[in-house]
């Protein structure tokens, strides 16, 4: 949220969206179910390579993310990623 404040300091219009809240369960799956050590294989690379295999899980989690963020907007601050659009 510090970054959002910084952007608002220098730009007159700042919009943002946050994502990967509940979707982080994919990492939990990799660690506890698939037993993949994050020190041996980078999960973000695995997600890209595994896209077809985790597609259904991802979209279900993303749908939950969107519902939760709509009902509880304050949860956006706990998301893993943020996209900022700003202009003067």
Secondary structure by P-SEA (a helix, b strand, c coil): caaaaaaaaccccccccccccccaaaaaaaccccccccccccaaaaaaaacccaaaaaaaaaaaaaaaaaacccccccccbbbbbbcc
